[in-house]
Amino acid sequence: MQTQTSLQRTSPITRVHQEPKNASAPVTGKPFSIRSGFKALSFKHAMFDGLMDPLVMVDHYTMTEPTFGAHPHAGMSAVTVLFEDSIGSFNNRDSLGNDIDLQPGDLYWLKAGSGAVHDEKPVPGAAAHGLQMFVNLPARMKHDAPQTLHVKASEMPVIRTHVAKVRLVLGESNGLRGASSPALPMTILDAMIDAGGHFDHDVAPGHSQWLCVIDGRIEVTTGEYDIAIAAGEAVAIGADQETASLSIRTDTDSHVVVVTGEPIAEPFVQRGPFVMNNKAEIAQVEAAFRAGHLGRVSE
């Protein structure tokens, strides 16, 4: 993981408007590691009072050695966003027959639906740095056939200004259109903003917002309030039925990820890699996995 320098957060700007009730305070990711090859800051939906919807969890991680092995998913999408400072290839295999070496900056979206098995690991000598996101699926999609999307970094539109470089990993921004999610509409922006710079993005009506600062610190203005976010923190902002203007500015070189998506607003139960609408469905998909019905990753 990128070294995260201790930074003093700038104070939020005082506004005369009443702060909306649909925004979280900055949330610090929970650090965890597995052996010597995996380190992460984890953000889970419960930390954001439901405002993270449709995201269930996000890990900001580095992985330098195989960690999890082949494992199942169902009822959700497992989304990998690699940052450009990753080193070497990140091998992705799944029960759909894919065997792909992801490169720095790539996106891989596994819409697990009714169930799939996959395995992701860096090749020897590689170091993967990025986000692993669990994105919920609405009930009507939870039993869809599995589907995947691979977007190469070279295929992603880039928004460039004299103070910012913003990769359009998925979705739309500033008149540009990237790849489309195989599930509900979502936009993912990977932004590098110079000290003293700013970046603006119009959020689609009805989309929630989730911002995570990877490095540096930012002040974000959206709706009628401002909030400061430092490295290792994230903020969730509930959906607005009007187009929301999101403005990010910083006084230091900063790296921030913005995720906007259509909330699902359905009850769900998460148990490990499965996200279903109730405990009975969780039990069913666990039984299906034990019986081998979710497929397997070829050796």
Wavefront OBJ file of the C-alpha trace (Angstrom):
o trace
v 0.000 0.000 0.000
v 1.173 3.528 -0.663
v 2.732 5.041 2.397
v 0.127 7.321 3.923
v 1.699 10.384 5.464
v 0.045 11.755 8.557
v -1.714 14.916 7.435
v -3.570 17.551 9.364
v -7.070 17.873 7.954
v -8.096 21.336 6.908
v -11.191 22.677 8.629
v -14.534 22.400 6.844
v -15.744 25.697 5.423
v -18.608 27.197 7.394
v -21.765 27.591 5.286
v -25.009 29.335 6.170
v -27.063 26.426 4.821
v -28.116 23.600 7.099
v -25.972 20.495 6.578
v -27.963 17.740 4.869
v -28.731 14.590 6.776
v -27.680 12.355 3.900
v -23.903 12.706 4.187
v -21.497 10.851 6.464
v -18.657 12.377 8.392
v -15.204 11.324 7.148
v -14.680 7.645 7.967
v -11.204 6.224 8.533
v -10.602 2.846 6.914
v -9.947 -0.094 9.211
v -6.438 -1.482 8.622
v -5.902 -5.213 8.274
v -3.309 -7.525 6.794
v -2.925 -11.168 5.828
v 0.544 -12.611 6.244
v 3.202 -10.403 4.656
v 1.690 -10.060 1.198
v -1.641 -8.293 1.719
v -2.348 -4.999 3.459
v -5.547 -2.987 3.265
v -7.758 -0.258 4.623
v -11.315 -1.574 4.690
v -14.523 0.454 4.403
v -17.817 -1.346 5.071
v -21.423 -0.261 4.541
v -22.198 -0.251 8.276
v -19.611 2.509 8.763
v -21.658 4.876 6.570
v -25.198 4.388 7.955
v -26.482 2.946 4.673
v -25.270 5.889 2.558
v -22.679 3.725 0.774
v -25.409 1.960 -1.257
v -24.886 0.314 -3.790
v -21.412 -0.383 -2.385
v -21.238 -3.098 0.259
v -17.532 -2.778 1.031
v -14.333 -1.374 -0.448
v -10.762 -2.410 0.364
v -7.879 -0.117 -0.538
v -5.141 -2.714 -0.776
v -1.708 -3.786 -1.889
v -1.012 -7.430 -2.700
v 2.441 -8.810 -3.409
v 1.785 -12.536 -3.132
v -1.143 -14.967 -3.626
v -3.465 -14.499 -0.659
v -7.038 -15.761 -0.976
v -6.951 -18.621 -3.473
v -9.976 -19.539 -5.564
v -13.182 -18.385 -3.841
v -16.872 -17.929 -4.713
v -19.152 -14.905 -5.080
v -22.898 -14.600 -5.584
v -25.575 -11.904 -5.457
v -23.076 -9.100 -6.065
v -20.306 -7.811 -8.312
v -16.632 -8.075 -7.342
v -14.881 -5.110 -8.940
v -11.104 -4.629 -9.137
v -9.671 -1.187 -9.931
v -5.890 -1.219 -10.281
v -4.010 2.052 -9.859
v -1.363 3.076 -12.351
v 1.444 2.686 -9.791
v 0.861 -1.075 -9.612
v 3.881 -3.089 -10.741
v 3.649 -6.027 -13.106
v 0.669 -8.256 -13.882
v -2.280 -9.238 -11.696
v -3.592 -12.596 -12.877
v -7.371 -13.078 -12.862
v -8.964 -16.479 -13.464
v -12.600 -17.396 -12.998
v -15.102 -20.179 -13.543
v -16.298 -18.508 -16.747
v -13.051 -19.601 -18.380
v -11.244 -16.251 -18.228
v -7.497 -16.223 -17.595
v -6.345 -12.603 -17.901
v -3.241 -10.783 -16.763
v -4.527 -7.403 -15.647
v -2.077 -4.536 -16.085
v -1.578 -1.366 -14.008
v -4.624 0.883 -14.348
v -7.024 -1.853 -15.541
v -10.596 -2.535 -14.362
v -12.082 -6.005 -13.961
v -15.769 -6.402 -13.114
v -17.156 -9.807 -12.173
v -20.938 -9.675 -12.005
v -21.271 -12.887 -10.034
v -25.080 -13.022 -10.130
v -26.182 -16.607 -9.431
v -22.623 -17.550 -8.550
v -19.067 -17.778 -9.840
v -15.619 -18.669 -8.563
v -12.526 -16.587 -9.192
v -8.917 -16.181 -8.140
v -6.812 -13.017 -8.354
v -3.129 -12.879 -7.559
v -0.018 -10.951 -8.561
v 2.482 -12.819 -10.701
v 5.894 -13.345 -9.061
v 7.624 -10.006 -8.530
v 4.447 -7.961 -9.091
v 2.690 -5.613 -6.652
v -0.983 -4.815 -7.119
v -2.246 -1.516 -5.667
v -5.889 -0.601 -5.998
v -9.449 -0.991 -4.801
v -11.492 -4.156 -4.425
v -15.182 -3.261 -4.350
v -18.216 -5.380 -3.525
v -21.146 -3.823 -5.394
v -24.625 -5.013 -4.494
v -27.075 -6.288 -7.088
v -30.837 -5.694 -6.883
v -32.997 -8.740 -6.225
v -33.976 -8.942 -9.891
v -30.284 -9.417 -10.875
v -29.041 -11.653 -8.063
v -29.791 -14.819 -10.045
v -28.530 -13.573 -13.428
v -25.914 -15.647 -15.231
v -22.393 -14.472 -14.306
v -20.837 -11.864 -16.583
v -17.456 -10.138 -16.754
v -16.042 -6.863 -18.053
v -12.351 -6.098 -18.571
v -11.411 -2.503 -19.383
v -7.762 -1.887 -20.196
v -6.149 1.293 -18.909
v -5.302 2.250 -22.488
v -9.026 2.189 -23.373
v -10.108 4.546 -20.595
v -10.826 8.183 -21.510
v -8.706 10.673 -19.577
v -9.844 14.145 -18.552
v -6.785 16.409 -18.526
v -6.506 19.981 -17.327
v -3.473 22.022 -16.328
v -4.080 20.943 -12.691
v -5.607 17.458 -12.907
v -5.493 14.092 -14.615
v -8.695 12.094 -14.143
v -9.085 8.578 -15.518
v -12.643 7.714 -16.459
v -12.474 4.108 -15.280
v -16.189 3.578 -15.860
v -19.239 5.649 -16.745
v -19.465 9.316 -17.790
v -17.958 12.660 -16.823
v -17.343 16.060 -18.410
v -18.827 15.057 -21.742
v -16.749 11.876 -22.036
v -18.101 8.342 -21.884
v -16.183 5.263 -20.824
v -17.227 1.636 -20.518
v -20.634 0.845 -19.026
v -21.227 -1.290 -15.953
v -22.688 -4.751 -16.694
v -25.048 -4.153 -13.764
v -26.627 -0.878 -12.609
v -25.152 2.402 -13.945
v -21.995 3.511 -12.136
v -19.192 6.011 -12.647
v -15.674 5.498 -11.270
v -13.142 8.348 -11.444
v -9.462 7.939 -10.532
v -8.197 11.502 -10.065
v -4.733 12.952 -9.550
v -5.022 16.647 -8.672
v -2.085 19.028 -8.280
v -1.643 21.276 -5.267
v -3.904 24.283 -5.657
v -5.981 22.481 -8.279
v -9.606 21.499 -8.574
v -11.888 19.137 -10.486
v -15.652 19.273 -11.092
v -18.054 16.454 -11.906
v -21.829 16.450 -12.418
v -23.401 13.542 -10.550
v -26.296 11.850 -12.351
v -29.721 12.397 -10.759
v -30.520 9.676 -8.243
v -26.891 8.569 -7.804
v -25.162 8.342 -4.445
v -21.518 9.396 -4.062
v -18.554 7.770 -2.323
v -15.179 9.513 -2.207
v -11.945 8.002 -0.895
v -8.686 9.897 -0.551
v -5.749 7.642 -1.402
v -3.083 10.278 -0.825
v -3.064 13.947 0.136
v -6.182 15.769 1.315
v -9.138 17.438 -0.367
v -12.112 19.661 0.272
v -15.229 18.608 -1.576
v -18.272 20.762 -2.190
v -21.544 19.129 -3.093
v -25.047 20.443 -2.653
v -25.053 22.947 0.165
v -22.002 21.984 2.179
v -18.235 21.482 2.196
v -16.258 18.724 3.860
v -12.542 18.017 4.260
v -11.200 14.505 3.719
v -7.637 13.318 4.384
v -5.664 10.286 3.172
v -7.120 7.029 4.475
v -10.612 8.495 4.843
v -13.819 8.206 2.834
v -17.179 9.971 2.753
v -20.567 8.722 1.528
v -23.265 11.090 0.262
v -26.839 9.977 -0.331
v -28.620 10.277 -3.643
v -30.281 13.486 -4.814
v -33.018 13.384 -7.421
v -31.529 16.470 -9.060
v -28.189 16.657 -10.841
v -25.586 17.330 -8.143
v -22.441 19.332 -8.824
v -19.395 17.799 -7.160
v -16.347 20.051 -6.835
v -13.013 18.838 -5.461
v -10.139 21.148 -4.594
v -6.840 20.564 -2.807
v -3.881 22.480 -1.426
v -1.483 19.545 -1.854
v -0.895 16.919 -4.538
v -3.733 14.467 -4.005
v -5.079 11.170 -5.294
v -8.823 10.608 -4.874
v -11.324 8.050 -6.163
v -14.943 9.021 -6.785
v -17.647 6.360 -7.165
v -21.216 7.315 -8.019
v -24.002 4.827 -8.547
v -27.687 4.128 -8.396
v -28.697 3.023 -4.879
v -30.590 -0.260 -4.610
v -32.443 0.534 -1.371
v -33.238 -3.109 -0.594
v -32.470 -5.055 2.577
v -29.569 -7.457 2.160
v -27.483 -9.926 4.108
v -23.750 -10.277 3.555
v -21.927 -13.411 4.615
v -18.352 -13.339 3.385
v -18.358 -13.346 -0.432
v -22.153 -13.692 -0.729
v -24.665 -10.811 -0.712
v -28.298 -11.917 -0.841
v -31.640 -10.440 0.220
v -32.206 -12.736 3.201
v -30.635 -15.535 5.253
v -32.553 -18.248 3.417
v -30.970 -17.184 0.115
v -27.557 -17.123 1.775
v -28.073 -20.718 2.928
v -29.144 -21.745 -0.581
v -26.106 -20.260 -2.301
v -23.743 -21.705 0.303
v -25.254 -25.142 -0.353
v -24.910 -24.607 -4.107
v -21.217 -23.764 -3.663
v -20.571 -26.830 -1.516
v -22.251 -28.952 -4.186
v -19.981 -27.518 -6.858
v -22.762 -25.697 -8.728
v -20.905 -22.363 -8.855
v -18.205 -23.822 -11.063
v -14.482 -24.020 -10.560
v -11.298 -22.319 -11.650
v -9.235 -24.452 -14.027
v -5.770 -25.314 -12.791
l 1 2 3 4 5 6 7 8 9 10 11 12 13 14 15 16 17 18 19 20 21 22 23 24 25 26 27 28 29 30 31 32 33 34 35 36 37 38 39 40 41 42 43 44 45 46 47 48 49 50 51 52 53 54 55 56 57 58 59 60 61 62 63 64 65 66 67 68 69 70 71 72 73 74 75 76 77 78 79 80 81 82 83 84 85 86 87 88 89 90 91 92 93 94 95 96 97 98 99 100 101 102 103 104 105 106 107 108 109 110 111 112 113 114 115 116 117 118 119 120 121 122 123 124 125 126 127 128 129 130 131 132 133 134 135 136 137 138 139 140 141 142 143 144 145 146 147 148 149 150 151 152 153 154 155 156 157 158 159 160 161 162 163 164 165 166 167 168 169 170 171 172 173 174 175 176 177 178 179 180 181 182 183 184 185 186 187 188 189 190 191 192 193 194 195 196 197 198 199 200 201 202 203 204 205 206 207 208 209 210 211 212 213 214 215 216 217 218 219 220 221 222 223 224 225 226 227 228 229 230 231 232 233 234 235 236 237 238 239 240 241 242 243 244 245 246 247 248 249 250 251 252 253 254 255 256 257 258 259 260 261 262 263 264 265 266 267 268 269 270 271 272 273 274 275 276 277 278 279 280 281 282 283 284 285 286 287 288 289 290 291 292 293 294 295 296 297 298 299
